[in-house]
Amino acid sequence: MRKLFAQPGFGRLFGGLSTSMLGDSVMLLVLSMWVKTLTGSNAQAGLTFFFMVLPALGAPLLGVWVDRLPRKRILVWGNFASAAAVLPLVLVRDARDVWLIWAVAFLYGVSFVVLPAAVNGLLKELLPDDLLVDANSSLATIKEGYRLFGPLVGAAVFASAGGWLVAVIDATTFAIAGLLIATIKVTETPAPAKSTFRDDVLGGVRFLVADRVLRNVLLGLAISILVIGFFESSIYALLDAFDKPATFSGVFVTCQGVGAVIGGLTASRAVRRLGEIATCVLGLVALAAATIVCAAASTIVVVLVGAAICGVGLPWTFVSLTTLMQRRSPTHLIGRVSTAVEVLISTPQAISLALGSLLVSLLSYRQIFAVIATVILIGALQTLLTLRREIREDLTSSGQDLSASLPR
């Protein structure tokens, strides 16, 4: 990690991103919690996440501009715009204002498409390929580490002062992030010559379709995400079953953060030892195992253990995917590839969020969790079987690298 932070500009980028992540960790759970508190509806609380992922459906259009404009400028002004976007939450008073929370959730979703794509591009400009996994792992660790206290802080501020103060805190972190990133000195690769709008929009998708490895990893992940969104609505049904209030979801997410810190700290080592593909598969298996634990739990303590296992699987899955995408994508396409990945992930996620809001009124949370675990394992198996040769080559290569580093 010392070599990573010695790279010019990365320290300031890390500082800016970690600051905005802090605001995210305080705010994001509050949005659905706020809706649940105002309406008493698990389904409407789950729909909050649906509105958040909806902008991903238009991600290819946004990706074109990420590749045409300087990534640093996008990150600076994108953070300032995000600060302005959350401030209307100070106007929310009662259930009639739920639409305003959903509107902010939608704008939040836009930032979740544009800003990560710009980060991926800027990382490729700042860092050599061999340090990308370390950068992704460090960012994932700090992001998930905030789960240890961010959701609890958000829930506490929401319960004591109201959501308006959470919105002000979040807006402040976005503004600080924009100011820090503005100080980075970087010479970016000039944007490629414009082609037809159709070719620009479809460039990222065509690259993913042509790349056998990325295509099959994403297919397995998309299968899994088709049910992962069921968590967002069913988690409140689980808490109801154990007679816990909606605000207890902050404790659940904090326990998930404990596991995620472990997963983030070990993700780069796992990728170097196993390769990106095998690490992604193991991450999905951990998510399925965590779901089974939660479904079978007879006490809330066991549920929280399942949350921690889930936390380990998340960074293993997404650090490996992000590194694989960054490493295999050309610099001039990284924005469009990133947003195309966002579509391929968020489309099944949006479907699962909407379907989960319906299923929570028809099935018990244990039945829903059983479905989630089964489908995630199918997704992991799909990737394992279609890319077993590449996994074997990664394991052989890492074994040779390890033996070469041992003293003779």
C-alpha positions as CSV (number, residue, x, y, z in Angstrom):
1,M,0.0,0.0,0.0
2,R,2.9,2.4,0.6
3,K,3.8,2.2,-3.1
4,L,0.2,2.9,-4.0
5,F,-0.1,6.1,-1.9
6,A,3.3,7.2,-3.2
7,Q,1.7,7.6,-6.6
8,P,1.2,11.4,-7.4
9,G,-2.5,12.4,-6.9
10,F,-3.8,9.1,-5.5
11,G,-3.7,10.3,-1.9
12,R,-5.9,13.3,-2.7
13,L,-8.2,11.2,-4.8
14,F,-8.5,8.7,-1.9
15,G,-9.2,11.6,0.5
16,G,-11.9,13.0,-1.6
17,L,-13.6,9.7,-2.3
18,S,-13.4,8.5,1.3
19,T,-15.0,11.8,2.4
20,S,-18.0,11.4,0.1
21,M,-18.3,7.7,1.0
22,L,-18.6,8.8,4.7
23,G,-21.6,10.9,3.7
24,D,-23.1,8.0,1.7
25,S,-22.8,5.6,4.6
26,V,-24.7,8.0,6.9
27,M,-27.4,8.9,4.3
28,L,-28.2,5.8,2.2
29,L,-30.0,3.7,4.8
30,V,-31.8,6.8,6.1
31,L,-33.6,7.2,2.8
32,S,-35.5,3.9,3.1
33,M,-35.7,4.2,6.8
34,W,-37.4,7.6,6.4
35,V,-40.0,6.2,4.0
36,K,-40.7,3.3,6.3
37,T,-41.2,5.7,9.2
38,L,-43.5,8.0,7.3
39,T,-45.6,5.3,5.6
40,G,-45.2,2.2,7.7
41,S,-44.8,0.2,4.4
42,N,-42.0,-2.3,3.8
43,A,-42.9,-2.3,0.1
44,Q,-42.5,1.5,-0.2
45,A,-39.3,1.4,1.7
46,G,-38.0,-1.2,-0.8
47,L,-39.0,1.0,-3.7
48,T,-36.6,3.7,-2.5
49,F,-33.7,1.5,-3.6
50,F,-35.6,0.9,-6.9
51,F,-35.6,4.6,-7.7
52,M,-31.9,4.7,-6.8
53,V,-30.9,2.1,-9.4
54,L,-33.3,3.3,-12.1
55,P,-30.8,5.8,-13.6
56,A,-28.5,2.9,-14.4
57,L,-30.8,2.0,-17.3
58,G,-29.6,5.2,-19.1
59,A,-26.0,4.6,-18.2
60,P,-24.7,4.1,-21.7
61,L,-25.7,7.6,-22.6
62,L,-23.9,9.0,-19.6
63,G,-20.9,6.8,-20.3
64,V,-20.3,8.6,-23.7
65,W,-19.8,11.9,-21.9
66,V,-17.6,10.3,-19.2
67,D,-15.2,9.3,-22.1
68,R,-15.5,12.6,-23.9
69,L,-14.8,14.9,-20.9
70,P,-11.8,15.1,-18.5
71,R,-12.5,12.6,-15.7
72,K,-11.2,14.9,-13.0
73,R,-13.6,17.7,-14.1
74,I,-16.5,15.2,-14.0
75,L,-15.6,14.2,-10.4
76,V,-15.3,17.7,-9.2
77,W,-18.5,19.1,-10.6
78,G,-20.3,15.8,-10.1
79,N,-19.6,16.0,-6.3
80,F,-20.8,19.6,-6.2
81,A,-24.0,18.7,-8.1
82,S,-24.6,15.8,-5.7
83,A,-24.3,18.1,-2.8
84,A,-27.0,20.3,-4.3
85,A,-29.2,17.3,-5.1
86,V,-29.6,16.0,-1.5
87,L,-30.5,19.4,0.0
88,P,-34.2,19.3,-1.0
89,L,-34.6,16.6,1.7
90,V,-34.7,19.4,4.3
91,L,-38.2,20.1,3.0
92,V,-39.6,16.7,3.8
93,R,-42.3,16.8,6.6
94,D,-44.8,14.0,6.3
95,A,-46.0,11.0,4.1
96,R,-47.1,13.4,1.4
97,D,-43.5,14.3,0.8
98,V,-42.3,10.7,0.1
99,W,-42.0,11.6,-3.6
100,L,-39.3,14.1,-2.7
101,I,-37.2,11.3,-1.0
102,W,-37.7,9.2,-4.1
103,A,-36.6,12.1,-6.4
104,V,-33.4,12.5,-4.3
105,A,-32.9,8.7,-4.5
106,F,-33.1,9.0,-8.3
107,L,-30.6,11.8,-8.4
108,Y,-28.3,9.8,-6.1
109,G,-28.6,7.0,-8.6
110,V,-27.3,9.3,-11.4
111,S,-24.2,10.1,-9.3
112,F,-23.7,6.3,-8.7
113,V,-23.5,5.9,-12.5
114,V,-21.4,8.9,-13.4
115,L,-18.9,9.2,-10.6
116,P,-17.6,5.6,-10.4
117,A,-17.1,5.5,-14.1
118,A,-15.1,8.7,-13.9
119,V,-13.1,7.2,-11.0
120,N,-12.3,4.1,-13.0
121,G,-11.0,6.3,-15.8
122,L,-8.9,8.5,-13.5
123,L,-7.4,5.5,-11.8
124,K,-6.1,4.2,-15.1
125,E,-4.5,7.6,-15.7
126,L,-2.9,7.8,-12.2
127,L,-1.8,4.2,-11.6
128,P,0.0,1.4,-13.4
129,D,-2.1,-1.8,-13.9
130,D,-0.4,-3.7,-11.1
131,L,-1.6,-1.2,-8.5
132,L,-5.2,-1.1,-9.6
133,V,-6.3,-4.0,-7.4
134,D,-4.6,-2.3,-4.4
135,A,-6.5,0.9,-5.2
136,N,-9.8,-0.9,-5.5
137,S,-9.2,-2.9,-2.4
138,S,-8.3,0.2,-0.3
139,L,-11.3,2.1,-1.5
140,A,-13.6,-0.9,-0.9
141,T,-12.1,-1.3,2.6
142,I,-12.8,2.4,3.6
143,K,-16.2,2.3,2.0
144,E,-17.3,-0.9,3.8
145,G,-15.4,0.2,7.0
146,Y,-17.8,3.1,7.3
147,R,-20.6,0.5,7.8
148,L,-19.2,0.0,11.2
149,F,-20.5,3.3,12.4
150,G,-22.0,5.3,9.4
151,P,-25.5,3.7,9.4
152,L,-25.7,3.9,13.2
153,V,-24.7,7.6,13.1
154,G,-27.3,8.1,10.4
155,A,-30.0,6.3,12.3
156,A,-29.1,8.2,15.5
157,V,-29.2,11.6,13.8
158,F,-32.4,10.7,12.0
159,A,-34.1,9.6,15.3
160,S,-32.9,12.6,17.3
161,A,-32.9,15.5,14.9
162,G,-34.6,14.3,11.7
163,G,-33.5,13.5,8.2
164,W,-32.9,17.2,7.3
165,L,-29.6,17.1,9.3
166,V,-28.5,13.9,7.7
167,A,-29.0,15.7,4.3
168,V,-26.9,18.7,5.4
169,I,-24.1,16.4,6.6
170,D,-24.1,14.4,3.3
171,A,-24.1,17.6,1.2
172,T,-21.1,18.9,3.1
173,T,-19.1,15.7,2.5
174,F,-19.8,15.9,-1.3
175,A,-18.6,19.5,-1.3
176,I,-15.4,18.7,0.5
177,A,-14.7,15.8,-1.9
178,G,-15.1,18.1,-4.9
179,L,-12.6,20.6,-3.4
180,L,-10.0,17.9,-2.6
181,I,-10.2,16.3,-6.1
182,A,-9.9,19.7,-7.7
183,T,-6.3,19.9,-6.3
184,I,-5.1,16.8,-8.1
185,K,-2.6,17.4,-10.9
186,V,-3.0,14.9,-13.8
187,T,-2.5,14.9,-17.5
188,E,-5.4,13.0,-19.0
189,T,-5.4,11.1,-22.3
190,P,-7.2,13.2,-24.9
191,A,-10.7,12.0,-25.8
192,P,-10.9,10.0,-29.0
193,A,-12.4,11.4,-32.1
194,K,-16.2,11.3,-32.1
195,S,-17.9,8.7,-34.2
196,T,-21.6,8.3,-34.8
197,F,-23.7,8.7,-31.7
198,R,-24.9,5.1,-32.0
199,D,-21.3,3.8,-32.1
200,D,-20.4,5.9,-29.1
201,V,-23.3,4.7,-27.1
202,L,-22.8,1.0,-27.9
203,G,-19.0,1.0,-27.7
204,G,-18.9,-0.3,-24.2
205,V,-21.5,-2.9,-24.7
206,R,-19.8,-4.2,-27.9
207,F,-16.5,-4.5,-26.0
208,L,-18.1,-6.5,-23.2
209,V,-19.9,-8.8,-25.6
210,A,-16.6,-9.5,-27.5
211,D,-14.6,-10.1,-24.3
212,R,-15.3,-13.7,-23.4
213,V,-14.0,-13.4,-19.8
214,L,-15.9,-10.2,-18.9
215,R,-19.0,-11.5,-20.6
216,N,-19.2,-14.6,-18.6
217,V,-18.3,-13.1,-15.2
218,L,-21.0,-10.4,-15.8
219,L,-23.5,-13.1,-16.7
220,G,-22.9,-15.0,-13.5
221,L,-23.1,-11.8,-11.5
222,A,-26.3,-10.6,-13.3
223,I,-28.0,-13.9,-12.5
224,S,-27.1,-13.5,-8.8
225,I,-28.2,-9.8,-8.7
226,L,-31.5,-10.8,-10.1
227,V,-32.4,-11.9,-6.6
228,I,-30.0,-9.9,-4.4
229,G,-32.4,-6.9,-4.4
230,F,-35.0,-9.0,-2.6
231,F,-32.9,-8.3,0.6
232,E,-33.9,-4.6,0.6
233,S,-37.6,-5.3,1.3
234,S,-37.4,-8.6,3.1
235,I,-34.8,-7.2,5.7
236,Y,-37.6,-5.2,7.3
237,A,-39.8,-8.3,7.3
238,L,-37.0,-10.2,9.0
239,L,-36.7,-7.4,11.6
240,D,-40.4,-7.5,12.2
241,A,-40.2,-11.3,12.8
242,F,-37.7,-10.6,15.6
243,D,-39.7,-7.7,17.0
244,K,-37.0,-5.1,16.0
245,P,-37.8,-1.6,14.8
246,A,-36.8,-0.3,11.3
247,T,-33.9,1.6,12.9
248,F,-32.3,-1.8,13.9
249,S,-31.3,-2.2,10.3
250,G,-28.4,0.1,11.1
251,V,-27.1,-2.6,13.4
252,F,-27.5,-5.2,10.7
253,V,-25.5,-3.1,8.2
254,T,-22.9,-2.3,10.8
255,C,-22.3,-6.1,11.3
256,Q,-22.1,-6.4,7.6
257,G,-19.4,-3.7,7.7
258,V,-17.3,-5.7,10.1
259,G,-17.2,-8.6,7.6
260,A,-16.7,-6.1,4.7
261,V,-13.6,-4.6,6.3
262,I,-12.1,-8.1,6.5
263,G,-13.1,-8.7,2.9
264,G,-11.7,-5.4,1.8
265,L,-8.4,-6.0,3.6
266,T,-8.0,-9.5,2.0
267,A,-9.4,-8.8,-1.4
268,S,-6.2,-7.7,-3.1
269,R,-4.3,-10.7,-1.7
270,A,-7.1,-13.0,-2.8
271,V,-7.0,-11.6,-6.3
272,R,-3.2,-12.0,-6.5
273,R,-3.4,-15.6,-5.3
274,L,-6.5,-16.8,-7.0
275,G,-7.1,-14.4,-9.9
276,E,-10.1,-12.1,-10.4
277,I,-12.5,-14.7,-11.7
278,A,-12.0,-17.2,-8.9
279,T,-12.2,-14.5,-6.3
280,C,-15.5,-13.2,-7.8
281,V,-16.9,-16.8,-7.7
282,L,-15.9,-17.2,-4.0
283,G,-17.5,-13.9,-3.2
284,L,-20.8,-15.0,-4.6
285,V,-20.6,-18.3,-2.7
286,A,-20.0,-16.3,0.5
287,L,-23.1,-14.2,-0.2
288,A,-25.2,-17.4,-0.7
289,A,-23.8,-18.9,2.5
290,A,-24.7,-15.7,4.4
291,T,-28.2,-15.8,3.1
292,I,-28.7,-19.4,4.2
293,V,-27.4,-18.5,7.7
294,C,-29.9,-15.6,8.0
295,A,-32.8,-17.8,6.7
296,A,-32.1,-20.6,9.2
297,A,-31.4,-18.3,12.2
298,S,-33.5,-18.7,15.3
299,T,-32.0,-15.6,17.1
300,I,-31.1,-12.1,16.0
301,V,-27.5,-12.8,17.0
302,V,-27.2,-15.5,14.3
303,V,-28.8,-13.1,11.8
304,L,-26.0,-10.6,12.5
305,V,-23.4,-13.4,12.0
306,G,-24.9,-13.9,8.6
307,A,-24.7,-10.2,7.9
308,A,-20.9,-10.3,8.7
309,I,-20.4,-13.3,6.3
310,C,-22.3,-11.3,3.6
311,G,-19.9,-8.4,4.3
312,V,-16.9,-10.5,3.5
313,G,-18.4,-11.6,0.2
314,L,-19.2,-8.2,-1.2
315,P,-15.7,-6.7,-1.6
316,W,-14.4,-10.0,-2.8
317,T,-17.0,-10.0,-5.6
318,F,-16.8,-6.4,-6.6
319,V,-13.1,-5.6,-6.1
320,S,-12.3,-8.5,-8.4
321,L,-14.9,-7.5,-11.0
322,T,-13.7,-3.8,-11.0
323,T,-10.1,-4.8,-11.3
324,L,-10.8,-7.2,-14.1
325,M,-12.8,-4.6,-16.0
326,Q,-10.2,-1.9,-15.5
327,R,-7.3,-4.2,-16.5
328,R,-9.0,-5.5,-19.7
329,S,-10.6,-2.3,-20.9
330,P,-8.8,0.3,-23.1
331,T,-8.5,3.8,-21.6
332,H,-10.6,5.5,-24.2
333,L,-13.5,3.1,-23.6
334,I,-13.3,2.8,-19.8
335,G,-16.2,5.2,-19.2
336,R,-18.5,3.4,-21.6
337,V,-17.4,0.0,-20.4
338,S,-18.0,1.0,-16.8
339,T,-21.5,2.4,-17.5
340,A,-22.3,-0.7,-19.6
341,V,-21.4,-2.9,-16.6
342,E,-23.6,-0.7,-14.5
343,V,-26.5,-1.4,-16.8
344,L,-25.9,-5.1,-16.9
345,I,-25.8,-5.1,-13.1
346,S,-28.4,-2.5,-12.3
347,T,-31.1,-3.8,-14.7
348,P,-31.5,-7.1,-12.9
349,Q,-31.1,-5.2,-9.6
350,A,-34.0,-2.9,-10.5
351,I,-36.1,-5.9,-11.5
352,S,-35.3,-7.7,-8.2
353,L,-36.0,-4.6,-6.1
354,A,-39.5,-4.1,-7.7
355,L,-40.2,-7.9,-7.5
356,G,-38.9,-8.0,-3.9
357,S,-41.4,-5.3,-2.9
358,L,-44.2,-7.6,-4.2
359,L,-42.8,-10.9,-2.8
360,V,-42.5,-9.5,0.7
361,S,-46.3,-9.4,0.9
362,L,-46.7,-12.9,-0.5
363,L,-43.9,-15.0,1.0
364,S,-42.1,-15.2,4.3
365,Y,-38.6,-13.8,4.6
366,R,-37.2,-17.4,5.0
367,Q,-38.8,-18.5,1.7
368,I,-37.4,-15.4,0.0
369,F,-33.9,-16.0,1.4
370,A,-34.0,-19.6,0.2
371,V,-34.7,-18.3,-3.3
372,I,-31.9,-15.8,-3.1
373,A,-29.3,-18.4,-2.0
374,T,-30.3,-20.8,-4.7
375,V,-30.1,-18.3,-7.5
376,I,-26.8,-16.8,-6.3
377,L,-25.2,-20.3,-6.3
378,I,-26.5,-20.9,-9.9
379,G,-24.8,-17.6,-10.9
380,A,-21.5,-18.6,-9.3
381,L,-21.7,-22.1,-10.9
382,Q,-22.3,-20.5,-14.4
383,T,-19.1,-18.5,-14.1
384,L,-17.1,-21.4,-12.6
385,L,-18.0,-23.8,-15.4
386,T,-17.7,-21.4,-18.4
387,L,-14.3,-20.0,-17.3
388,R,-12.8,-23.0,-15.6
389,R,-9.8,-22.9,-18.0
390,E,-9.0,-19.3,-17.2
391,I,-9.4,-20.0,-13.5
392,R,-6.9,-22.9,-13.8
393,E,-4.5,-20.7,-15.7
394,D,-4.7,-17.9,-13.0
395,L,-4.1,-20.4,-10.2
396,T,-1.1,-21.9,-12.1
397,S,0.3,-18.4,-12.8
398,S,-0.1,-17.3,-9.2
399,G,1.6,-20.5,-8.0
400,Q,4.6,-19.9,-10.2
401,D,4.8,-16.3,-9.1
402,L,4.7,-17.4,-5.5
403,S,7.4,-20.1,-5.9
404,A,9.6,-17.6,-7.8
405,S,9.4,-15.2,-4.8
406,L,10.5,-17.8,-2.3
407,P,14.2,-17.9,-1.2
408,R,16.3,-20.5,-3.0
